[in-house]
Amino acid sequence: MFNQQYAILTAIDSYIEPLLIRVLSTKKLGVCCETIKIDSLSSSCGKEQGDRFKLSIPYAKQNLVWNVFFDSQCPEMGPDFIFNDNTFLADIDVDTLSVKVPSLANWNPNDENALLNVLKELLLCYKEHQIQLIQKQARLQIEYNMLVTSQEIRQEDIEMILLPFSSKPTEARFLISLSVDLSQLQIRTCKSESDVAVLLVTFSGTDWNRITSQLQFSKSLEGILNEIVELYIPYFPSDTHLIHYILKIKKFIAAKVNSVIQSLEKRREYIAAFLLLKYEAILEFDSIKYTYISCLLCENDFYAVLYIHLPLGFPREPPTIELCSIYHITSQDTVYREKVKNYPYEFTWTPHVMIKRLLTFIQRNVETFKSNSIKNCSAIHD
């Protein structure tokens, strides 16, 4: 992010720079797994260094565009704001604003968190503003009240917004952060604070009865749960309440996480069995995610390397097997290899049985692989 915005940061007023860097370096503000961005830098007094800029703040999958105005000649004064939603803080008095945004009322330019604290307090105000608007819509009021009175979702894990601004709303978005329990995954060395699934539910149509939903995983989880990300989430029936749908989604995620845990355990069992059977010939294996293992085979004085890749869907999804010659190279200067197909496999077999039957199958077919190597390639020493 800083590389992309380096030109803006180097052109900003020196006393504002640490305040802004603190804001831009904050990895998560609110429910969204996104960061604040800056553009449109300008100056209030014609100087080269700017003191006015525009912030794009993620909220409920909508970018709130807030213009921030400093006066570089009076650093002791806090910033002014113009919001792209002109219904926000439209009629607020100074005393109420001082209570709701104390970091602005007691502005301290020497505190590098000063601007970040103001933004956090303003976002809380904006959320309260949206709650008030939602209370005017019967269906949405019921949905929100059921959410906050349940024991399943914390109020700080919910963001909502009515769109468009300043007119009769036609769309309502609820963004809900759902924690994901990965404590049983041995491949996790530590828990990230951003290990979350974010559920976006959008209401539209007459009486808000047209509903769509989308599930997004934080980047810290995508690599672990990537086989889940591709799946379609359960449908949201229009006669179902949001809290009940969220409970359904939480069970859906838990079931998929459990499938990841089970697959990891099965892959570990398979590699452990392979190590016992061929320990003297093992070349390498994945000791973290247990996704591959390789060994050196010898049949009738012919040596080949056996590569086994265990997919994340193992054991229901069979391993990918390859044989690689140590003697021959292709015309592309790569070692000759073939995928082993149609080998015996049943996902209900024990790992020991899987491996024994695979090795027996390869032993019976290694002469064919040897012939193909000689026929299709040149010898490495040539």
C-alpha positions in Angstrom: 0.0 0.0 0.0 2.8 2.5 0.9 4.6 1.8 -2.3 1.5 2.7 -4.3 0.9 5.9 -2.3 4.5 7.0 -1.8 4.2 10.1 -4.1 1.3 11.3 -2.0 3.0 10.8 1.4 6.2 12.5 0.3 4.2 15.6 -0.7 2.2 15.9 2.5 2.8 18.4 5.3 5.4 17.1 7.8 3.2 17.4 10.9 0.3 15.6 9.2 2.5 12.8 7.8 2.8 10.6 11.0 -0.9 11.0 11.6 -1.7 9.8 8.1 0.8 6.9 8.2 -0.8 5.6 11.3 -4.2 5.6 9.6 -2.9 3.9 6.4 -0.9 1.3 8.3 -4.0 0.1 10.3 -4.8 -3.3 8.8 -8.4 -3.5 9.9 -10.9 -0.8 10.8 -14.3 -2.2 11.5 -15.7 -5.4 10.0 -14.1 -5.2 6.5 -10.8 -7.0 5.9 -9.6 -4.0 4.0 -7.5 -0.9 4.6 -8.1 2.8 4.2 -6.8 4.5 1.1 -5.8 8.1 0.3 -5.9 10.2 -2.9 -6.6 13.8 -4.1 -4.0 15.6 -2.1 -4.1 19.4 -2.1 -2.9 22.5 -0.1 -4.9 25.1 1.7 -2.4 27.9 1.2 -0.7 27.2 -2.1 2.3 25.5 -0.6 3.9 22.5 -2.2 3.2 20.3 0.7 -0.5 19.4 1.1 -2.8 19.4 4.1 -6.0 18.4 2.5 -6.8 14.9 1.2 -9.6 12.4 0.5 -9.9 9.1 2.4 -11.7 6.1 1.1 -12.9 4.1 4.1 -14.3 0.6 3.8 -17.6 0.1 5.5 -20.2 -2.6 4.9 -18.7 -3.3 1.4 -19.1 0.4 0.5 -16.3 3.0 0.3 -17.1 6.0 2.4 -15.4 9.0 0.8 -14.4 11.5 3.5 -12.6 14.7 2.6 -10.2 15.8 5.4 -9.2 19.4 5.8 -6.2 20.5 8.0 -4.7 23.9 8.3 -1.0 23.5 8.1 -0.5 27.0 9.5 -2.4 26.1 12.7 -1.3 22.5 13.6 -3.0 22.8 17.0 -6.4 22.8 15.3 -8.1 19.5 14.4 -9.3 18.6 11.0 -12.7 19.4 9.4 -14.6 16.8 7.4 -16.9 16.7 4.4 -18.7 13.3 4.0 -20.1 11.9 0.7 -23.2 11.0 2.7 -24.6 14.4 3.4 -27.3 13.0 5.7 -24.5 12.1 8.2 -24.0 14.7 11.0 -26.1 17.1 9.1 -27.9 18.7 12.1 -25.6 17.8 15.0 -24.7 20.6 17.5 -21.2 21.3 18.8 -21.9 19.9 22.3 -23.2 16.6 21.0 -20.3 16.3 18.6 -17.9 16.9 21.5 -19.4 14.0 23.4 -19.5 11.6 20.4 -16.1 12.5 19.0 -14.0 13.5 22.0 -10.7 12.9 20.1 -11.7 15.8 17.8 -12.9 18.1 20.6 -9.6 17.4 22.5 -7.4 17.4 19.5 -3.7 16.7 20.3 -1.5 17.1 17.2 1.5 15.5 19.0 -0.4 12.2 19.4 0.2 10.0 16.3 -3.1 8.2 16.9 -5.1 11.5 16.9 -6.5 11.2 13.4 -7.0 7.4 13.7 -9.0 7.9 16.9 -11.2 10.6 15.3 -11.9 8.2 12.4 -12.8 5.4 14.7 -15.2 7.6 16.6 -16.8 9.0 13.5 -17.3 5.5 12.1 -19.2 4.6 15.3 -21.3 7.7 14.8 -21.9 6.7 11.2 -23.0 3.2 12.3 -25.4 4.8 14.8 -26.7 6.9 12.0 -27.4 3.9 9.8 -29.1 2.0 12.7 -31.5 5.0 13.1 -32.3 4.8 9.3 -32.8 1.0 9.5 -35.3 1.4 12.4 -37.6 3.2 9.9 -37.8 0.1 7.7 -40.1 -2.6 9.3 -38.3 -5.7 7.9 -34.8 -4.4 8.5 -35.7 -3.2 12.0 -36.8 -6.7 12.9 -33.7 -8.3 11.4 -31.3 -5.9 13.2 -33.0 -6.2 16.6 -33.0 -10.0 16.4 -29.2 -9.9 15.6 -28.2 -7.6 18.5 -30.4 -9.4 21.0 -29.0 -12.9 20.1 -26.1 -14.4 21.9 -24.4 -15.4 18.6 -23.2 -12.1 17.1 -21.6 -9.2 18.9 -22.8 -5.7 18.0 -19.3 -4.6 17.0 -19.2 -7.5 14.4 -22.1 -6.0 12.4 -22.1 -3.2 9.9 -25.1 -2.0 8.0 -25.9 0.6 5.4 -28.8 1.8 3.3 -28.1 2.9 -0.3 -28.3 5.2 -2.1 -27.5 8.1 0.1 -29.9 11.1 0.4 -32.9 9.4 -1.3 -35.3 6.6 -0.8 -33.2 3.5 -0.2 -33.4 0.6 -2.6 -30.7 -1.6 -1.1 -29.7 -2.6 2.5 -26.4 -4.3 3.3 -25.5 -6.2 6.4 -21.9 -7.2 6.8 -21.3 -9.7 9.6 -17.9 -10.9 10.9 -17.9 -14.6 11.8 -14.9 -16.0 13.8 -13.5 -19.3 12.5 -12.1 -21.8 15.0 -8.9 -23.4 13.7 -7.6 -24.6 17.0 -7.6 -28.2 15.8 -5.4 -27.5 12.8 -1.9 -28.5 13.7 -0.4 -26.6 10.7 -1.3 -23.4 12.5 1.7 -22.0 14.5 -0.4 -19.1 15.9 -3.8 -17.6 15.6 -4.1 -14.4 13.5 -6.4 -11.7 14.7 -7.8 -11.5 11.2 -8.9 -15.1 11.0 -12.5 -14.3 10.1 -15.2 -15.1 7.6 -17.2 -12.1 6.5 -20.8 -12.6 5.4 -22.4 -10.0 3.2 -26.2 -10.1 3.0 -28.0 -7.7 0.7 -31.7 -6.9 0.9 -33.6 -5.2 -1.9 -36.9 -5.3 -3.7 -40.4 -4.7 -2.4 -40.6 -5.2 1.4 -36.9 -6.1 1.2 -37.8 -9.7 0.1 -35.1 -10.1 -2.5 -32.0 -11.3 -0.7 -28.5 -12.3 -1.9 -25.5 -13.4 0.2 -21.8 -13.7 -0.2 -19.1 -15.3 2.0 -15.6 -14.0 2.0 -12.6 -15.3 3.9 -9.7 -13.1 5.2 -6.4 -13.6 3.4 -4.9 -15.3 6.4 -7.5 -18.1 5.9 -7.7 -18.4 2.1 -4.5 -20.6 1.9 -5.9 -23.0 4.5 -9.5 -23.1 3.5 -9.1 -22.6 -0.3 -11.1 -25.7 -1.1 -14.0 -24.2 0.8 -13.8 -20.8 -0.9 -14.9 -22.3 -4.2 -18.1 -23.8 -2.8 -21.5 -22.2 -3.1 -23.0 -21.2 0.3 -26.5 -22.1 1.3 -29.4 -20.2 -0.3 -31.1 -17.5 1.8 -34.9 -18.0 1.6 -36.9 -14.8 1.8 -39.1 -16.1 4.6 -36.0 -16.8 6.8 -34.7 -14.3 9.4 -31.1 -13.1 9.1 -30.0 -14.5 12.5 -31.3 -18.0 11.5 -29.4 -17.8 8.3 -26.2 -16.8 10.1 -26.5 -19.8 12.3 -26.8 -22.0 9.2 -23.7 -20.4 7.7 -21.7 -20.9 10.9 -22.6 -24.6 10.8 -21.7 -24.7 7.1 -18.2 -23.2 7.8 -17.7 -25.5 10.8 -18.5 -28.6 8.7 -16.0 -27.4 6.0 -13.3 -26.7 8.5 -13.9 -30.2 10.0 -13.4 -31.7 6.5 -10.1 -29.8 6.2 -9.0 -31.2 9.6 -10.1 -34.7 8.6 -8.3 -34.5 5.3 -5.1 -33.3 7.0 -5.2 -36.2 9.4 -5.7 -38.7 6.6 -2.8 -37.2 4.6 -0.6 -37.4 7.7 -1.6 -41.1 8.2 -0.8 -41.8 4.5 2.7 -40.3 4.7 3.4 -42.0 8.0 2.5 -45.3 6.5 4.7 -44.6 3.5 7.6 -43.7 5.7 7.3 -47.1 7.5 7.1 -49.1 4.3 9.8 -47.3 2.3 11.9 -45.4 4.9 15.2 -46.4 3.4 14.3 -44.9 0.0 12.5 -41.6 1.0 13.8 -38.5 -0.8 11.6 -35.8 0.7 8.1 -35.2 2.1 5.9 -32.4 3.3 6.0 -32.5 7.1 3.7 -29.5 7.6 0.6 -29.9 5.3 1.4 -33.5 4.3 0.7 -32.8 0.6 3.6 -34.8 -1.1 6.2 -37.4 -0.7 8.8 -38.9 -3.0 11.1 -41.9 -3.0 13.6 -43.7 -5.1 12.4 -47.0 -6.6 14.6 -49.8 -8.1 13.3 -52.6 -10.2 15.6 -54.9 -12.1 18.5 -52.4 -11.7 16.4 -49.6 -13.2 16.0 -46.6 -10.9 13.2 -44.1 -11.0 11.8 -41.5 -8.7 8.2 -41.9 -7.5 6.3 -38.6 -6.7 3.0 -38.7 -4.8 0.9 -35.6 -4.4 -2.0 -35.8 -1.9 -4.8 -33.3 -2.8 -6.7 -31.4 -0.2 -9.7 -33.6 -1.0 -7.8 -36.7 0.0 -8.9 -39.5 0.5 -12.1 -39.1 -1.5 -9.9 -37.4 -4.2 -7.1 -39.9 -5.2 -3.4 -39.0 -5.1 -1.6 -37.8 -8.2 1.2 -40.2 -9.0 4.2 -39.6 -11.3 7.3 -41.6 -12.2 10.4 -39.7 -13.1 13.5 -41.2 -14.9 16.9 -40.5 -13.5 18.5 -41.5 -16.8 16.7 -39.6 -19.6 15.8 -36.0 -20.6 13.3 -34.7 -23.1 13.9 -32.4 -26.0 13.0 -29.5 -23.7 15.9 -30.5 -21.4 13.7 -31.7 -18.7 13.8 -35.1 -17.0 11.3 -37.6 -18.5 8.2 -38.2 -16.4 4.9 -39.9 -16.8 1.7 -39.8 -14.8 0.6 -43.1 -13.4 -3.0 -43.7 -14.4 -5.6 -46.4 -13.6 -3.8 -47.6 -10.5 -6.0 -49.5 -8.0 -7.5 -47.1 -5.4 -10.5 -47.0 -3.0 -10.8 -44.2 -0.6 -12.1 -46.6 2.1 -8.8 -48.6 2.1 -6.3 -48.0 4.9 -3.2 -46.0 3.9 -1.2 -49.2 4.2 -3.4 -51.0 1.7 -3.4 -48.0 -0.6 0.4 -47.8 -0.7 1.0 -51.6 -1.0 -1.4 -51.9 -4.0 0.1 -48.8 -5.6 3.7 -50.1 -5.3 2.6 -53.6 -6.7 0.9 -51.9 -9.7 4.0 -49.8 -10.4 6.3 -52.8 -10.1 4.3 -54.6 -12.7 4.4 -51.6 -15.1 7.9 -50.2 -14.6 9.2 -52.0 -17.7 6.7 -50.1 -19.8 7.9 -46.8 -18.2 11.5 -47.8 -18.9 10.8 -48.5 -22.6 9.0 -45.2 -23.0 11.9 -43.4 -21.4 14.4 -45.0 -23.9 12.1 -44.5 -26.9 11.1 -40.9 -26.3 14.3 -39.4 -24.8 18.1 -39.3 -24.9 20.3 -40.5 -22.1 21.5 -37.9 -19.7 25.2 -38.8 -20.2 24.8 -38.2 -23.9 
